[in-house]
Amino acid sequence: MKAIFDINKVNPVDLNGEPLVPADRNQVIGNLLFKRALTIEHDQIARNIHAGKVAEVTSQDIDYMISVLSEAPIYYYFKSALIDYLNELK
């Protein structure tokens, strides 16, 4: 079964409820996933995210994405929101 990953649905907020969305999130996440791609499908997911498009993902793709993001040197608040969103897609 495939799910639709849309990075634009990940919108963390600060303690005051103000948006905390990095301006270059598509490029940062796309490049992180691209550099660790294990398959052609992972490559395409990374390219779609980098371009600001949605990506069709399987549960195995989600596991791969969580693994990469868990180790990524990105802000915790954004990493946590991304991982929570990915877990909801499973």
Long-range contacts (C-beta under 8 A, 24 or more apart in sequence): 1-58, 1-59, 2-56, 2-57, 2-58, 3-56, 3-57, 3-58, 3-62, 3-89, 3-90, 4-54, 4-55, 4-56, 4-57, 4-89, 5-45, 5-49, 5-54, 5-55, 5-56, 5-57, 5-62, 5-65, 5-86, 5-89, 6-54, 7-49, 7-52, 7-82, 8-52, 9-85, 10-78, 10-81, 10-82, 10-85, 11-81, 12-77, 12-78, 12-80, 12-81, 14-77, 20-75, 20-77, 20-78, 21-78, 22-75, 22-78, 25-78, 26-50, 26-51, 26-52, 28-74, 29-69, 29-74, 29-82, 32-68, 32-69, 32-72, 32-74, 33-65, 33-68, 36-64, 36-68, 38-64, 57-89, 59-90, 62-86, 62-87, 62-89, 62-90
